[in-house]
Amino acid sequence: MTKALLIENGTILTMDADRRILEGYVLVENGRIAAIGEGTPAAFPEAERIDATGMVVMPGLIDTHAHAGHMLTKGLGDDSEDWMNVTGRIYAEAADAEFWAAEAALSAAERIRCGTTTACLLFGGGPDIMRTEAPEAAQAHLAAIAAMGVREVLAVGPNRPSAKSVYRAHKGGSYEEIAVSAEGQLAVSGTLIDAWAGRDDRIHLAISLPVFNAAELEDNEVLELSRAARRLAREKGVLLVQDGHRDGSIAANDASLDLFDGRSLLAHCVDLTDEDRAVLKRTGAKVAHNPSALMSVSARCPAPELMAEGVTVSLGTDAAAPDRSFDMFRNMFQAHRYHARHFRDDTVLPPLQLLEMATIEGARALSMETEIGSLEAGKRADILLVNMRQPHLWPPVDPVQRLARFANGADVDTTIVGGRVLMRGRRLTEHDEDAILDRAERAFRLAMQRAGLA
């Protein structure tokens, strides 16, 4: 049994059903919130105490769309297309298990430091390079994430059938080339889900599936792969995650495959048709809106309209490359400006709604709203302490507006996941940050050398 933790003297932003803001305490026992209330608790067990004077105590932030691997491809390529090609080359030809482990630790460190306690990541990306031809790379990633202590949903799955990829499996100074099939990747994904089932309550897996448009869905191979992915996700009881829906693709997949239900998480969702929106409302599929992503430059996700229609819309960073970070505060601000400019109305997406998208709505998008996303007795203790006593967060009024409009990830003082204090006073408590950086640099330089990019 772990020692209890008492957070006291803070302004508590609960994000519960009543959206209460309290001046009081949060008591944590055995990884869950045991009590929460105004003032000081009448009695409590022996506990580690954290004085939250001058801080907002709030739920951990939830990033519903990002990518594993991208932390070590930032700054590569002259433009987005060049970056995609370079990233694909590294993932397919140069990345070994140590690359994925070192990148995972670096990614988790950034998330801890900016208050993202839960994230949903696709295992790969770039030009359709999912590293699921064998389980070792994902196993290395997941082991590193578990050691860092953050909560994660890792979406594993196949490439497109048209992507006739050849990967390199490195051992020592040599490598073996491996032909990759979408069917084989789906089988490995099922193995990974079974291997991690019940192993760590912070680690979850999901099935990823490429987004196919109406023309692609006329291909029998595409249809069979999509049916197999849908069947596997439902048999295992995990999320089905897709990256890149736009302009009729949701309606096309619904008509051809009956693909979506309440455990479907669809990223981007730009330039949606009326038929797309109707499918989201009818099926209960959730949306991960990424205002800082490249797809949001070329087209728009109608996030405010969808929420008004009852669709769950959460926030994602699409991090961490080519040009964005895991800072969810930054994405809250960008989401407001993005839609306020579209409507020419700065009342669109008010501060509380932005915080909802980054907390409780993010939990709902991941089908985890009974466990995380708000500070309530019985829920897992994923908690942030944000230092509000700073010039850019002054004067001390309306904490909701100050968080959504002015805060950034560097304002997070303390990050707690499942009652485990991962950062206190802006310092990681269980890991050496310099060692994480050095390890990531070694993995990066070796991958660049192997890819002929040094």
C-alpha positions in Angstrom: 0.0 0.0 0.0 1.4 3.4 -1.0 1.6 6.3 1.3 -1.3 8.7 1.1 -0.8 12.1 -0.5 -2.5 15.3 0.7 -2.6 18.3 -1.7 -3.8 21.4 0.3 -4.3 25.1 0.1 -4.9 25.1 -3.7 -7.6 26.4 -6.0 -9.1 23.2 -7.2 -10.6 23.1 -10.7 -12.5 19.9 -10.5 -14.0 19.6 -14.0 -16.7 17.5 -12.5 -20.4 17.6 -13.7 -21.0 20.8 -11.8 -17.6 22.3 -12.9 -16.9 23.2 -9.2 -14.0 25.4 -8.3 -13.0 24.9 -4.6 -10.5 26.4 -2.3 -9.3 23.3 -0.4 -7.7 19.9 -0.6 -7.4 16.7 -2.5 -6.6 13.5 -0.7 -5.0 10.6 -2.7 -4.8 7.0 -1.5 -3.7 4.0 -3.4 -3.5 5.9 -6.7 -7.1 7.2 -6.5 -8.7 10.3 -5.2 -10.1 9.4 -1.8 -11.6 12.8 -0.9 -11.9 16.3 -2.2 -13.3 19.4 -0.6 -13.3 22.9 0.8 -10.9 24.0 3.5 -8.9 21.4 5.4 -10.0 17.8 5.9 -11.2 17.1 9.4 -9.0 14.0 9.6 -6.7 12.2 7.3 -4.1 9.3 7.5 -0.4 9.9 7.6 0.3 11.4 4.3 2.9 13.2 2.2 1.7 16.8 2.1 2.0 19.1 -0.9 1.3 22.8 -0.3 -0.5 24.2 -3.3 -0.6 27.8 -2.2 -0.7 30.0 -5.3 -1.5 27.1 -7.6 -4.4 25.7 -9.5 -4.9 22.0 -8.8 -6.6 20.5 -11.9 -7.0 17.2 -13.8 -4.1 16.0 -16.0 -4.3 17.1 -19.6 -5.3 14.5 -22.2 -3.9 14.6 -25.7 -6.0 12.4 -28.0 -3.9 12.4 -31.1 -0.1 12.2 -31.5 2.6 10.0 -32.9 5.4 7.8 -31.5 8.7 8.3 -33.2 8.3 11.9 -34.1 10.3 13.3 -31.1 13.4 12.2 -33.0 12.5 13.6 -36.4 11.9 17.2 -35.5 13.8 19.7 -37.6 14.4 17.3 -40.5 13.6 18.1 -44.1 13.2 21.5 -45.8 9.4 21.4 -45.9 6.5 19.1 -44.8 6.8 16.8 -47.8 10.5 16.4 -47.4 10.0 15.8 -43.7 7.5 13.0 -44.4 10.0 11.3 -46.8 12.9 11.6 -44.3 10.7 10.3 -41.5 9.5 7.3 -43.5 13.1 6.5 -44.4 14.2 6.6 -40.8 11.3 4.5 -39.5 11.6 1.8 -42.1 15.3 1.6 -42.6 17.1 3.0 -39.6 15.0 2.6 -36.4 15.8 -0.3 -34.0 14.1 -1.2 -30.7 16.5 1.2 -28.8 15.4 4.0 -31.1 11.8 3.5 -30.1 12.6 3.1 -26.4 14.8 6.2 -26.3 12.2 8.2 -28.2 9.4 7.0 -25.9 11.3 8.1 -22.8 12.0 11.5 -24.4 8.3 11.9 -25.4 7.1 10.9 -21.9 9.5 13.5 -20.4 8.1 16.3 -22.5 4.6 15.2 -21.6 5.3 15.1 -17.9 6.9 18.6 -18.0 3.9 20.2 -19.8 1.2 18.4 -17.9 0.0 15.8 -20.4 -0.8 12.8 -18.2 -2.5 10.8 -20.9 -1.9 10.6 -24.6 -3.1 8.5 -27.5 -0.3 7.9 -30.0 -0.1 6.1 -33.3 2.9 3.8 -33.5 4.5 5.5 -36.4 3.3 7.7 -39.2 4.9 9.7 -41.8 4.2 8.2 -45.3 2.3 5.2 -43.9 5.1 3.5 -42.0 3.7 1.7 -39.0 6.4 -0.3 -37.2 4.3 -3.4 -36.5 6.0 -6.0 -38.7 7.2 -7.6 -35.5 6.4 -6.9 -31.8 9.9 -5.8 -30.6 9.8 -2.1 -31.4 6.4 -1.6 -29.8 7.4 -3.7 -26.8 10.4 -1.4 -26.3 8.3 1.7 -26.6 5.7 0.4 -24.1 8.3 -0.7 -21.6 9.9 2.7 -21.6 6.5 4.5 -21.2 5.6 2.2 -18.3 8.9 3.0 -16.6 8.3 6.8 -17.1 4.9 6.5 -15.4 2.6 8.4 -17.8 -0.7 7.1 -19.1 -0.9 6.1 -22.8 -3.1 4.6 -25.4 -0.8 3.2 -28.2 -2.6 2.6 -31.5 -1.0 -0.2 -33.5 -2.0 -1.5 -36.9 -1.3 -2.0 -40.5 0.0 0.1 -43.4 -2.1 0.5 -46.5 -2.2 -2.6 -48.7 -0.7 -0.5 -51.5 2.3 0.3 -49.4 4.7 -2.5 -50.4 7.2 -1.7 -47.7 10.5 -3.3 -47.0 11.9 -2.6 -43.5 15.3 -3.2 -42.1 15.8 -5.2 -38.8 19.1 -4.1 -37.3 21.3 -6.3 -35.2 24.7 -5.0 -34.3 26.3 -3.6 -37.4 24.2 -5.5 -39.9 20.6 -5.7 -40.9 18.0 -8.0 -42.5 15.4 -6.8 -44.9 11.8 -7.8 -44.1 8.9 -7.5 -46.5 5.9 -6.1 -44.7 2.3 -7.2 -45.2 -0.8 -5.4 -43.8 -2.2 -8.8 -42.7 1.0 -9.7 -40.8 1.0 -6.3 -39.1 -2.6 -6.8 -37.9 -1.7 -10.2 -36.4 1.3 -8.6 -34.6 -1.1 -5.9 -33.3 -3.4 -8.5 -31.8 -0.4 -10.2 -30.1 0.7 -6.9 -28.6 -2.8 -6.2 -27.2 -2.9 -9.7 -25.6 0.6 -9.2 -24.2 -0.3 -6.0 -22.4 -3.8 -6.8 -21.3 -4.0 -6.2 -17.5 -0.3 -5.7 -17.2 -0.2 -2.0 -16.3 -3.3 0.1 -15.6 -1.6 3.1 -17.3 -0.9 1.3 -20.6 -3.7 0.6 -23.1 -3.5 -0.4 -26.7 -5.8 0.3 -29.7 -6.1 -0.7 -33.3 -5.1 1.8 -35.9 -6.4 1.7 -39.5 -5.5 3.9 -42.4 -8.3 6.2 -43.7 -9.6 5.0 -47.1 -11.7 7.2 -49.3 -14.7 6.1 -51.4 -12.5 5.2 -54.4 -10.1 3.1 -52.4 -13.0 1.3 -50.7 -13.9 -0.3 -54.1 -10.8 -2.5 -53.7 -11.6 -5.8 -52.1 -8.2 -6.0 -50.4 -8.9 -2.7 -48.7 -12.4 -3.9 -47.6 -11.1 -7.1 -46.2 -8.4 -5.4 -44.3 -10.8 -2.8 -42.8 -13.2 -5.6 -41.8 -10.4 -7.5 -40.1 -9.3 -4.4 -38.2 -12.8 -3.6 -37.1 -13.4 -7.2 -36.0 -10.1 -7.3 -34.1 -10.8 -4.0 -32.3 -14.3 -5.2 -31.3 -13.2 -8.7 -30.2 -10.4 -7.2 -28.0 -12.6 -4.4 -26.7 -10.2 -1.6 -27.7 -10.5 1.6 -29.6 -10.3 1.8 -33.3 -8.2 4.9 -34.2 -7.9 6.5 -37.6 -5.8 9.5 -38.7 -6.9 11.8 -41.4 -10.6 11.8 -42.1 -11.9 14.4 -44.5 -14.4 15.4 -47.2 -16.8 12.4 -47.3 -14.5 9.6 -46.0 -16.5 9.1 -42.8 -19.8 8.6 -44.7 -18.0 6.3 -47.3 -16.6 4.0 -44.6 -19.9 3.9 -42.8 -21.8 2.9 -45.9 -19.3 0.3 -47.0 -18.2 -1.2 -43.7 -20.4 -0.1 -40.8 -17.0 0.8 -39.4 -17.8 3.2 -36.5 -19.2 2.9 -33.0 -18.7 4.7 -29.7 -15.2 3.3 -29.4 -14.0 4.9 -32.7 -11.7 7.8 -32.4 -11.2 9.8 -35.7 -8.5 12.4 -36.0 -8.6 15.6 -37.9 -12.0 15.4 -39.5 -11.7 18.4 -41.8 -14.0 19.6 -44.5 -16.7 17.3 -43.4 -19.9 16.8 -45.5 -23.4 16.8 -44.0 -23.3 13.0 -44.4 -20.1 12.8 -42.4 -21.6 14.8 -39.6 -24.7 12.7 -39.6 -22.7 9.5 -39.2 -20.8 11.0 -36.2 -24.0 11.8 -34.5 -25.7 8.5 -35.2 -22.7 6.2 -34.4 -21.3 8.0 -31.4 -17.8 8.0 -32.9 -15.5 10.6 -31.3 -13.3 13.3 -32.9 -9.7 14.3 -32.1 -9.3 17.9 -33.3 -5.8 19.0 -34.0 -5.7 22.8 -34.5 -1.9 23.0 -34.9 -1.6 20.2 -37.4 -0.8 20.5 -41.1 -4.3 19.3 -42.0 -5.7 22.3 -40.1 -3.7 24.6 -42.4 -5.3 23.2 -45.6 -8.8 22.6 -44.3 -11.0 23.1 -41.2 -12.5 20.8 -38.6 -15.9 22.1 -37.7 -15.3 21.4 -34.0 -17.7 24.0 -32.5 -20.5 22.9 -34.8 -19.9 19.2 -34.0 -20.0 19.9 -30.3 -23.2 21.9 -30.6 -24.7 18.8 -32.3 -23.7 16.5 -29.4 -20.5 15.0 -30.9 -17.6 14.4 -28.5 -14.7 16.5 -29.7 -11.4 16.4 -27.9 -8.0 18.1 -28.5 -4.9 16.6 -29.9 -1.5 18.0 -30.6 -0.5 15.7 -33.6 2.9 16.0 -31.9 5.7 16.0 -31.9 6.9 16.9 -35.4 7.5 18.5 -37.8 6.6 21.8 -36.1 4.6 21.3 -32.9 5.0 20.2 -29.3 3.0 18.3 -26.7 1.9 21.5 -25.0 -1.8 21.2 -24.7 -2.2 24.8 -23.3 -0.7 26.0 -26.5 -3.3 24.0 -28.4 -6.1 25.3 -26.4 -5.1 28.9 -27.3 -4.6 28.0 -30.9 -8.0 26.2 -31.1 -9.7 29.4 -29.9 -8.0 31.6 -32.4 -8.5 29.1 -35.2 -12.3 29.1 -34.9 -12.7 32.7 -33.7 -11.0 33.8 -36.8 -13.2 31.6 -39.0 -16.4 32.9 -37.4 -15.0 36.4 -36.7 -16.4 36.0 -33.2 -14.1 35.7 -30.2 -16.9 34.2 -28.0 -16.5 30.9 -29.9 -14.9 28.2 -27.8 -14.9 30.0 -24.4 -12.2 29.2 -21.8 -14.2 26.5 -19.9 -15.1 24.7 -23.1 -11.4 24.6 -24.1 -10.5 23.1 -20.8 -13.2 20.5 -21.1 -11.8 19.5 -24.5 -8.4 19.0 -23.0 -9.7 17.1 -19.9 -13.1 15.4 -19.5 -13.9 15.4 -23.2 -10.5 13.9 -23.9 -11.3 11.2 -21.4 -14.7 10.6 -23.0 -13.0 10.3 -26.5 -10.8 7.6 -25.1 -13.8 5.9 -23.3 -12.0 6.5 -20.0 -14.3 9.2 -18.5 -15.2 7.1 -15.5 -11.5 6.9 -14.6 -9.8 10.1 -15.6 -10.6 13.6 -16.9 -11.9 15.2 -13.7 -11.0 15.4 -10.0 -13.7 13.3 -8.2 -13.6 10.8 -5.4 -12.9 7.3 -6.8 -11.2 8.5 -10.0 -7.5 7.9 -10.7 -5.3 10.6 -9.3 -4.0 12.2 -12.5 -3.4 15.7 -11.2 -1.5 18.9 -12.1 -0.4 21.8 -10.0 -0.1 24.9 -12.1 1.9 27.8 -10.7 -0.4 30.8 -11.1 1.8 33.3 -9.2 3.6 34.6 -12.3 3.4 37.9 -14.2 1.7 36.4 -17.3 -1.0 34.7 -15.1 -1.8 37.8 -13.0 -4.1 39.2 -11.5 -5.5 36.4 -9.4 -9.0 36.2 -10.7 -10.9 33.7 -13.0 -8.5 30.7 -13.0 -10.3 29.2 -15.9 -9.7 32.1 -18.2 -6.1 32.4 -17.1 -5.4 28.8 -17.8 -7.0 28.6 -21.2 -5.8 32.0 -22.5 -2.4 32.7 -20.9 -0.9 29.5 -19.4 1.7 27.3 -21.1 3.3 23.9 -20.4 6.2 25.5 -18.5 3.8 26.7 -15.9 3.2 23.2 -14.6 4.9 22.8 -11.3 3.8 19.2 -10.4 2.6 16.3 -12.4 1.0 13.3 -10.7 -0.2 10.1 -12.5 -2.1 7.5 -10.6 -1.0 9.1 -7.4 2.7 8.8 -8.4 4.5 12.2 -8.3 6.4 12.3 -11.6 7.5 16.0 -11.4 7.8 18.4 -8.5 9.1 21.9 -8.7 9.7 21.5 -12.5 12.1 18.6 -11.8 11.5 15.0 -12.7 11.4 13.0 -9.5 12.2 9.5 -10.7 14.4 10.0 -13.8 17.5 11.9 -14.8 16.5 14.3 -17.6 20.1 14.6 -18.8 20.4 10.8 -19.2 17.1 10.8 -21.2 18.4 13.5 -23.5 21.8 11.8 -23.9 20.1 8.4 -24.7 17.8 10.0 -27.3 20.7 11.8 -28.9 22.7 8.6 -29.3 19.6 6.8 -30.8 19.0 9.8 -33.2 22.6 9.9 -34.4 22.8 6.2 -35.0 19.5 6.3 -37.0 20.7 9.2 -39.1 23.9 7.4 -39.9 22.0 4.2 -40.8 19.6 6.2 -43.1 22.5 7.9 -44.8 21.4 11.3 -43.5 24.3 12.2 -41.1 
